[in-house]
Amino acid sequence: MTAPGSAMQALYRQVVMEHYRRPRNFGDLPDATHAEGGHNPSCGDQLQLMLRLDGERIEDARFTAQGCAISVASASLMTGALKGKTVEEAHALIQSFTEMVRSGEAAPELGDLAALRGVHTLHTRVKCATLPWQTLQVLLEQARPS
C-alpha cells in the first residue's frame, strides 16, 4: 500500500512530466503585445514569454523554451493559469507561487500549480521553477503604464 503523501508526490510528479512532455501554450504568439526572455545561467534554461494584454487583462499567454522538465512544466502551468487574469491577479499569483516553492505550502488559489510544491526540497531546482515567474515579473513591470 502506498502512503498518502507518496501517492500525492507521485501524482504531482506525473503532472510535471505531462506538462514537460506536452507543454500547453507552447509556441509563438504572433499578436503578442509584450514579450520578455528569461535565462538561468546556472543550468542553461532559457525561455521566451509572450502575453497579449487588453488593458489590465491577460487575454493570452504563450512561451517557447529550452530547459529542464521543471522549468518547462512551470511555464506550461503558469501560462495556463494566467489567461483571463488581471495584471494585479498575476502579481498575486507570482507572490503565492514564489512563497510555495520556498516553503512547500501551497495556497488554494494556486490550483494545479501545486504540482510544483515539491521543488522546495530540491534547492538547486528552485531557480528552474521560478524562471518563468521571474520573467513574468519583469514583463509586467515593463508593461506597467508610465
C-alpha positions as a Markdown table, in Angstrom:
| # | Residue | x | y | z |
|---|---|---|---|---|
| 1 | Met | 0.0 | 0.0 | 0.0 |
| 2 | Thr | 1.2 | 3.5 | -0.9 |
| 3 | Ala | 1.3 | 6.1 | 1.9 |
| 4 | Pro | -1.0 | 9.1 | 1.1 |
| 5 | Gly | 2.0 | 11.5 | 0.9 |
| 6 | Ser | 3.8 | 9.3 | -1.5 |
| 7 | Ala | 0.7 | 8.9 | -3.7 |
| 8 | Met | 0.4 | 12.7 | -3.8 |
| 9 | Gln | 4.0 | 13.1 | -4.7 |
| 10 | Ala | 3.7 | 10.6 | -7.4 |
| 11 | Leu | 0.6 | 12.4 | -8.8 |
| 12 | Tyr | 2.5 | 15.7 | -8.7 |
| 13 | Arg | 5.5 | 14.1 | -10.5 |
| 14 | Gln | 3.1 | 12.8 | -13.1 |
| 15 | Val | 1.6 | 16.2 | -13.7 |
| 16 | Val | 5.0 | 17.8 | -14.0 |
| 17 | Met | 6.2 | 15.2 | -16.5 |
| 18 | Glu | 2.9 | 15.5 | -18.5 |
| 19 | His | 3.4 | 19.3 | -18.8 |
| 20 | Tyr | 7.1 | 18.8 | -19.8 |
| 21 | Arg | 6.3 | 16.2 | -22.5 |
| 22 | Arg | 3.3 | 18.1 | -23.9 |
| 23 | Pro | 3.6 | 21.7 | -22.7 |
| 24 | Arg | 0.4 | 23.8 | -23.0 |
| 25 | Asn | 0.6 | 27.2 | -24.6 |
| 26 | Phe | 3.9 | 26.4 | -26.3 |
| 27 | Gly | 4.8 | 28.4 | -29.4 |
| 28 | Asp | 4.9 | 31.9 | -30.7 |
| 29 | Leu | 2.1 | 34.4 | -30.1 |
| 30 | Pro | 2.2 | 36.5 | -33.3 |
| 31 | Asp | -0.1 | 39.2 | -31.9 |
| 32 | Ala | 1.6 | 39.5 | -28.5 |
| 33 | Thr | 1.6 | 42.9 | -27.0 |
| 34 | His | 4.5 | 42.1 | -24.7 |
| 35 | Ala | 7.4 | 39.7 | -24.7 |
| 36 | Glu | 10.4 | 39.0 | -22.5 |
| 37 | Gly | 13.2 | 36.5 | -22.3 |
| 38 | Gly | 14.5 | 34.7 | -19.3 |
| 39 | His | 17.7 | 32.7 | -18.8 |
| 40 | Asn | 19.0 | 30.7 | -15.9 |
| 41 | Pro | 22.8 | 30.8 | -16.3 |
| 42 | Ser | 23.4 | 28.1 | -13.6 |
| 43 | Cys | 21.7 | 25.4 | -15.7 |
| 44 | Gly | 21.2 | 26.9 | -19.1 |
| 45 | Asp | 17.3 | 27.0 | -19.1 |
| 46 | Gln | 16.0 | 29.7 | -21.5 |
| 47 | Leu | 12.5 | 30.8 | -22.3 |
| 48 | Gln | 10.6 | 33.5 | -24.2 |
| 49 | Leu | 7.3 | 34.6 | -22.6 |
| 50 | Met | 4.7 | 36.4 | -24.7 |
| 51 | Leu | 1.5 | 38.0 | -23.5 |
| 52 | Arg | -1.4 | 39.7 | -25.2 |
| 53 | Leu | -2.9 | 42.2 | -22.9 |
| 54 | Asp | -6.1 | 44.0 | -23.3 |
| 55 | Gly | -5.8 | 46.9 | -20.8 |
| 56 | Glu | -5.2 | 45.2 | -17.5 |
| 57 | Arg | -6.5 | 41.7 | -18.6 |
| 58 | Ile | -4.2 | 38.9 | -19.9 |
| 59 | Glu | -6.0 | 37.6 | -22.9 |
| 60 | Asp | -3.4 | 35.1 | -24.0 |
| 61 | Ala | -0.1 | 33.7 | -22.8 |
| 62 | Arg | 2.4 | 31.6 | -24.7 |
| 63 | Phe | 6.0 | 30.6 | -24.3 |
| 64 | Thr | 8.9 | 28.9 | -26.0 |
| 65 | Ala | 11.7 | 27.2 | -24.0 |
| 66 | Gln | 14.7 | 25.0 | -23.9 |
| 67 | Gly | 15.2 | 23.7 | -20.5 |
| 68 | Cys | 14.7 | 21.0 | -17.9 |
| 69 | Ala | 11.4 | 19.3 | -17.0 |
| 70 | Ile | 10.7 | 21.6 | -14.1 |
| 71 | Ser | 11.2 | 24.9 | -15.9 |
| 72 | Val | 9.1 | 23.8 | -18.9 |
| 73 | Ala | 6.4 | 22.4 | -16.7 |
| 74 | Ser | 6.4 | 25.6 | -14.6 |
| 75 | Ala | 6.0 | 27.7 | -17.8 |
| 76 | Ser | 3.2 | 25.5 | -19.1 |
| 77 | Leu | 1.3 | 25.6 | -15.9 |
| 78 | Met | 1.9 | 29.3 | -15.4 |
| 79 | Thr | 0.7 | 30.3 | -18.9 |
| 80 | Gly | -2.5 | 28.3 | -18.3 |
| 81 | Ala | -3.1 | 30.0 | -15.0 |
| 82 | Leu | -2.6 | 33.5 | -16.4 |
| 83 | Lys | -5.2 | 33.5 | -19.1 |
| 84 | Gly | -8.1 | 35.8 | -18.2 |
| 85 | Lys | -6.4 | 37.1 | -15.1 |
| 86 | Thr | -5.8 | 40.8 | -14.5 |
| 87 | Val | -2.3 | 42.1 | -14.1 |
| 88 | Glu | -2.9 | 42.6 | -10.4 |
| 89 | Glu | -4.1 | 39.0 | -10.1 |
| 90 | Ala | -1.0 | 37.9 | -11.9 |
| 91 | His | 1.2 | 39.7 | -9.4 |
| 92 | Ala | -0.6 | 38.0 | -6.6 |
| 93 | Leu | -0.1 | 34.6 | -8.3 |
| 94 | Ile | 3.7 | 35.3 | -8.7 |
| 95 | Gln | 3.9 | 36.0 | -5.0 |
| 96 | Ser | 1.9 | 32.9 | -4.0 |
| 97 | Phe | 3.9 | 30.7 | -6.3 |
| 98 | Thr | 7.3 | 32.0 | -5.1 |
| 99 | Glu | 6.2 | 31.5 | -1.5 |
| 100 | Met | 5.2 | 27.9 | -2.3 |
| 101 | Val | 8.5 | 26.9 | -3.8 |
| 102 | Arg | 10.3 | 28.3 | -0.8 |
| 103 | Ser | 8.1 | 26.8 | 1.9 |
| 104 | Gly | 6.3 | 23.8 | 0.3 |
| 105 | Glu | 3.0 | 25.2 | 1.4 |
| 106 | Ala | 0.5 | 25.8 | -1.5 |
| 107 | Ala | -2.2 | 28.4 | -1.2 |
| 108 | Pro | -5.6 | 27.2 | -2.6 |
| 109 | Glu | -5.6 | 29.8 | -5.4 |
| 110 | Leu | -2.6 | 28.0 | -6.9 |
| 111 | Gly | -4.7 | 25.1 | -8.1 |
| 112 | Asp | -2.7 | 22.8 | -10.5 |
| 113 | Leu | 0.4 | 24.9 | -9.8 |
| 114 | Ala | 0.7 | 23.0 | -6.5 |
| 115 | Ala | 2.2 | 20.1 | -8.6 |
| 116 | Leu | 5.4 | 22.0 | -8.2 |
| 117 | Arg | 5.3 | 22.3 | -4.4 |
| 118 | Gly | 7.9 | 19.5 | -4.0 |
| 119 | Val | 10.5 | 21.7 | -5.6 |
| 120 | His | 11.1 | 23.4 | -2.3 |
| 121 | Thr | 13.1 | 20.2 | -1.2 |
| 122 | Leu | 15.3 | 20.4 | -4.4 |
| 123 | His | 17.2 | 23.6 | -3.7 |
| 124 | Thr | 19.1 | 23.5 | -7.0 |
| 125 | Arg | 15.7 | 23.4 | -8.9 |
| 126 | Val | 14.1 | 26.4 | -7.3 |
| 127 | Lys | 15.6 | 28.7 | -9.9 |
| 128 | Cys | 14.3 | 26.4 | -12.6 |
| 129 | Ala | 10.8 | 26.5 | -11.3 |
| 130 | Thr | 10.8 | 30.3 | -10.7 |
| 131 | Leu | 12.5 | 31.3 | -14.0 |
| 132 | Pro | 9.1 | 31.7 | -15.9 |
| 133 | Trp | 7.7 | 33.6 | -12.9 |
| 134 | Gln | 10.7 | 36.0 | -12.7 |
| 135 | Thr | 10.4 | 36.6 | -16.4 |
| 136 | Leu | 6.7 | 37.3 | -16.0 |
| 137 | Gln | 7.5 | 39.8 | -13.2 |
| 138 | Val | 10.0 | 41.7 | -15.4 |
| 139 | Leu | 7.5 | 41.6 | -18.3 |
| 140 | Leu | 4.7 | 43.0 | -16.2 |
| 141 | Glu | 6.9 | 45.8 | -14.8 |
| 142 | Gln | 7.8 | 46.8 | -18.3 |
| 143 | Ala | 4.1 | 46.7 | -19.3 |
| 144 | Arg | 3.1 | 49.0 | -16.5 |
| 145 | Pro | 1.8 | 52.3 | -17.8 |
| 146 | Ser | 4.1 | 55.1 | -17.1 |
